[in-house]
């Protein structure tokens, strides 16, 4: 039915694989946001690498530093994603 807010998982929907069905809605949404942010940064890195081929050495070094920073952010988000995924089947935390 395509309703993203639904807690009922459907195996034919790309965003909701079987293992995701056991997560609380907040965890699932956080995981989606982490993946989206990583994909955006990966596209930026690819564009930067294309630009770096056409610029001076000084500018290339600056672009490479930006890419390294983006890669560090991607790794941090992947670790956070893995932590959320590792809590599969657990009850959501209550404060």
C-alpha positions in Angstrom: 0.0 0.0 0.0 3.1 2.3 0.2 2.2 3.9 3.6 5.6 4.7 5.1 4.1 5.4 8.6 2.6 1.9 8.8 4.1 -0.6 11.2 2.9 -3.5 9.0 5.7 -4.7 6.8 5.2 -5.9 3.3 7.9 -8.0 1.7 7.3 -6.4 -1.7 8.3 -2.9 -0.5 12.0 -2.0 -0.9 12.2 0.1 2.3 10.9 -2.7 4.5 12.9 -5.9 4.4 12.1 -8.7 6.9 14.8 -7.8 9.3 13.6 -4.2 9.6 10.1 -5.3 10.8 11.4 -5.9 14.3 12.6 -2.3 14.8 10.6 0.4 16.5 9.4 3.1 14.1 11.9 5.7 15.4 14.9 3.3 14.8 13.7 2.5 11.3 13.4 6.2 10.5 16.8 7.0 11.9 18.3 4.2 9.8 16.7 5.6 6.7 18.1 9.0 7.4 21.6 7.7 8.0 21.5 5.8 4.7 20.1 8.9 2.9 22.9 11.2 4.3 25.6 8.7 3.4 24.3 8.4 -0.2 24.3 12.2 -0.5 27.9 12.4 0.8 29.0 9.6 -1.5 27.6 11.6 -4.5 29.4 14.7 -3.3 32.7 12.8 -3.0 32.3 11.5 -6.6 31.7 15.0 -7.9 34.6 16.4 -5.9 36.9 13.7 -7.4 35.9 14.7 -10.9 36.5 18.3 -10.1 39.9 17.5 -8.5 41.2 16.2 -11.8 40.8 19.6 -13.4 42.2 22.0 -10.8 45.5 23.1 -9.4 47.5 21.1 -6.9 46.6 23.4 -4.0 42.9 23.2 -4.8 43.1 19.5 -5.3 44.6 19.1 -1.7 41.7 21.1 -0.3 39.2 18.9 -2.2 40.9 15.8 -0.9 40.7 17.1 2.7 37.0 17.8 2.2 36.5 14.2 0.9 38.4 12.7 3.8 36.2 14.6 6.2 33.1 13.4 4.4 34.4 9.8 4.5 34.9 10.1 8.3 31.3 11.3 8.6 30.1 8.4 6.5 32.0 5.9 8.7 30.5 7.5 11.8 27.0 7.2 10.4 27.6 3.5 9.4 28.7 2.8 12.9 25.5 4.4 14.3 23.5 2.4 11.7 25.1 -0.8 12.9 24.4 0.0 16.5 20.7 0.5 15.8 20.6 -2.7 13.7 22.3 -4.7 16.5 19.3 -3.9 18.8 17.0 -5.9 16.5 14.1 -7.3 18.4 14.7 -5.3 21.6 12.1 -3.1 23.0 12.5 0.6 22.4 14.3 2.5 25.2 12.0 4.4 27.5 13.2 7.5 29.4 
